Amino acid sequence: MAERSRDAAVREQYLAFARGQAAGVSPSYEALALAVAEDTSVSALLAGLPRGKQQPNLLFGVARHLGGPVSSPVEFCAWVVEQWEDVRPELLARTTQTNEAGRCATLLPVLAGMPGPLALLEVGASAGLCLYPDRYRYDYGRGVVGDDDGPVLDCAWRRPEPPPSALPEVVWRAGLDLNPLDVTDEDDLHWLECLIWPEQAVRRDRLRRAAAVARAEPPLLVMGDLVTDLPGLAARAPADATLVVFHTAVLGYVDPDGRRRFADVVRELPGHWIANEHPSLLEGLVVVPPTRPRRDGPEPFLTALDGIPVGWSGPHGQSCD
């Protein structure tokens, strides 16, 4: 009974992903998720994994990384079953570390108002591509700001105040991650590319251009835990710079108790704390507004500075509301 229950939970997860996330965004992933939801052989294999390793984005990313047939749902399901001995260890070893540089467009409005120079410390940094807000070019639809040669980050500006008109001065950049990635390593870079949905060519191009920025000046990336190892890394920041600890789309991988302990730790640090997460993950940590923007597409993230909301944003940095 327990095994059947786990199997059913996997199928429900993939059905929810197809309808709630992939529909209207990625026809290929919608079709794959629906196929997995109907294929008891694949769902049974996934049910034998830890819950965090059953997720659609991870399975589809691993399949693409291994060269699986992701364009045909029928062939995909057959391939997963046939190649399970290769697929399983990859699922267990890897995580969905979507390193979306576009999120810098939603961080810049906060960073631009801080006294510089800045020392940036990203929690859940992956390859550290969000540690370069001063190296990108931003198009908010109401003016462009930034490096003429940098990757262009498009962001729909819907706030009443004008968008940022200047970039911050960054003198130190560091990241903390349980499994930091290295953009100078082709396998790591390929993994990041495989996490971008097949139809999202613009994001794929942006990743490559942002990776080139990071390769030119690699950040300090440290393997560690966001609770126990954060204070030690923060202590390495220059004393004459404003420390800014930030995170985007990270707390979903942390259990509720871990989130509370992280918030307690970061509040004790000098400087500032920027959180950019789904509002449900910030309950009890920051002031969460009772209402949010009503728009088509994915649910917005809440951006908060030192526990106080400053705006809503698209999950990949596509809008500032």
N, C-alpha and C positions, 0 to 999 in steps of 0.2 A: 504493500500500500504506500509506504514512504517513497519508494522508488518511482511509482506511478505519479505521486504527487509532485516530486521534483521534476519529472519529465513534463508534466502539464504546466508547471511554473515556467519552464524554459520556453515552451510553445507560446504561452501567454506573453512572455517578455518580447519574443520576436514579432508577434502579432501587434503588440502595442508600439514597438519600434517602427514597424511598417506603416501603421496608420497615423501615429502621432509625430514621427520625426522625418521619415524618409518620403512620405507621400507629398507630391508636389515639389520636392527638392531633389531627390535622387531616384529616378525610376528604376535604375539597376539595383540599388540597395533595397528598395521597396519590394522588388520581385524576389530577391534573394531571401529577405526576411520572411516573406509569405511562404516561400518554399520550405524553409527550415521549420516554420510553424506547422507545416503539414507533413513533414517527413519524420516519422517516429524513430527511424534509425539514427538520424543526426541529433535530434533532441535528446535521445537516450544517452548518446555519447557525451553531449554537453552537460547533461544532468549529473554525470559522475565527476565533474570538475568543481572546484570551489566557486561559490556564487559570483565573485568578482571576475572570474575567468570565463563566464558564460556569455558575456555581453556581445551584441551584434557587431559593434565597431571593432572590437578586438578580433573576433573570428574573421570578419571580412578583410581586415588589414593583414592578418597573418596569411590568409589565402592569397592575397595579391603579392605579399612579400615572397611567398613560395612559388609564385607563378601559376596559381590555380585558375580554373576557368570561371571567372566571375561574371562573364557575359551571358551565361546560360544557367538558369536556376536548376534545371534537371542535372546537367553535367556537374554543377557545383556540388550538389548534395551527394552525388555518387563519388566525386573526387574526395570530399571530406571523409567519407566512410573508408574508401580505399587507402587514403594516405594518412589515416588517423595517427599512426605511429610517428609520423613526422609533424603532424599538426599539433598534437597534444603538448609535446614539450615546448613548442613555440608559444602556445597560449599560456602555459604556466610561467614561462620566462619573461614574457613581454607585458607591457602595460600601454594603455591608450594615452600617450603623451602628446596630444595635439598641441604643437607649439605655434600658435597663431599670432604672428607679429601684428596683424591688424588690430588686436586689442590695445595696442599702444595709442590708437586714436581716441580711445575712451579714457585712457590714463592721462594723456597729455593735458586736458583741461585742469586736472588736479595738480599735476607736477609743475605746470607753468606758473602757478600762483604761489609756489613755495620759495623761500629764500635760499639761494644757491651759495656755493655749489652743492650738488646733490651726490649722496652715496646711495646707490640703489641696491636693494637686496630682495631678490624674488624668491618666494617660497613655492616649491613645485615648478622649478625653472625649466625642466626638460633640457633643451639645448641652449637656453638663455636668449632666445631671439627677441623677447620682450624687454631685454635690458638695454636696448638701443633706441629709446624714444627720441634722442637727439640726432639720430642718423637717418631718420626717415623723412619723407615728404608727405604732407597731409592735405587732402582735398576734402573740405567740409561742405562744399557746394556754395559757400559764401566766402570764398577766398582760399588761397593756398599758402601754406607755410612750411618751411623746412628745407632740407638739403636738396638742391637741384638735381643731384645725381643719385639720390637715395630712392629706394623702393617707394612707390606711391601707395598710400593707404587712403582709400575712399571711405568717407563716413558721412552719413546724412545727419546734418545738424538741425535739431528741432527744438532747441532750448531758446528762451527769450533773449538771453545775453549773447553777445557775439562770441564766435569761437576763438581759440587761442591765436595770438598773432606772433608769438615768439617761442623758441625752443628753450628748454632748461639746459644749464651747464651741468654735465655729469662728469665727476672726477673719479668715481669708483663704482664698479658694477660686479655683483656677485650673486650666485644662485645656489639654492639648496634643493636637493632632490634625492629621493630614495634610489633613483637610477638615472643619473645625469647622462645626457647624450652628447656626442662630440660631432659637430657638423663637419669636421675635417675627416671623419671616418665615413666612407661611402656607404657602409651597411647601415649606420645610424641615420644618415640622411635619407637613404632609400626607405627606411622604416617610417620616418616622418612623412614622406611623400605618400606612402601606402595608407596612412591614416586620413588623408584628404579624400573625400568622396570622389568617385570617378568623373562626375560631371563638373566639378569645381576647378576648372582650368586656371581661373584667375588666382585662386588661393594657392595652387601648385606653383605658378610662376612667382607669386609673392614670397613663398617659402624659399625658393631657390635664390632669389635676390637678397632676401634677409639673411640667408645662410652665408652669402658672400660677404656681407657686412661683418658678421660674427667671425668669419675666418680671418679677416684682415686684422682684427683686434680681439682675440678670444677672451671671453669673460672668465672670472674665477668661479668654477663650478665645483661644489663640494657634495659628496655623497653623505646624506644624513637625514635625520628625522626632524620634522618641523617643530617639535616640542623640545626634545632634549638637546638638539644641536644648534638651534637658532641663536641662543645668546652668545655662544662661542664665535660663530661667524660674524654676528653683528659687532662684536668687540674688535674685529679687525678693520672696521671702517675708519677712514681718516677722522680724527677728532674735530678738525676744522670744517667738516662738511655736514650738511643736514642728512641724517639717516632716514631713508624711506623704505620701509618693509611693505611689500605688496604681493598680492596673489590674485590670479584670475582662473576660475574654473578648476579649483583645487580641492575645496572642502568636500566635494561629493565623494572623494576617495578616503575621507576620514570619518570615523564613527563619531556620534554626538559627543561622547565624553572627550575624545581627542580634540574636537573643535573647541570645546570649552577650555581645555587646558592650553591649547594654542593661543586662544584669545587672552588668557591670563598672562601668558609669557610675553606676548607681543606688547601688551599694555604697559609692561614694566620696562620696556626698552626706551632709550631716548629717541627723539625724532618723531616720525609720523607713521601711520598704518593706513594703507589703502586696501580695501577689500572690494573685489569685483566678482560677484558670485550670484547664482540663483538665489532669490530672496528666501526661499525655504531653508537654505543652508545657513542663513545668517540670523535666524530667529534666536533670540536670547543672547546674541553676540553684539548686534548693533540695533539701532532703532529702525525697524522695518515699517515703511508707510503702509497704511491699510489698503490703498489703491495703487494700481500700476497702469501704464499706458495700454490702451486697447488698440492693437495693430495686428495685421495678418502676419503669419510667420511664427518663428520660435518665440517662446516666452522670454522677456527681457531679463537681463542681469541688473542687480542693484549695485551701484558704486557708492561706497561710503568712505569717508575720511575720518579717522580716529573715532569710529563708531557712529558718525552722523551722516545720513544720506546726502549725497550731492547730486545724484541724477540716476537715470536709467540708461541702459546701453544694450545694443545688440550683442549676443553671445560671442560673436567673432569680431566685434568692433565695427559692425556695419552701420551703427546709428548711435546718436547721443540724444536722449529724450529728457 
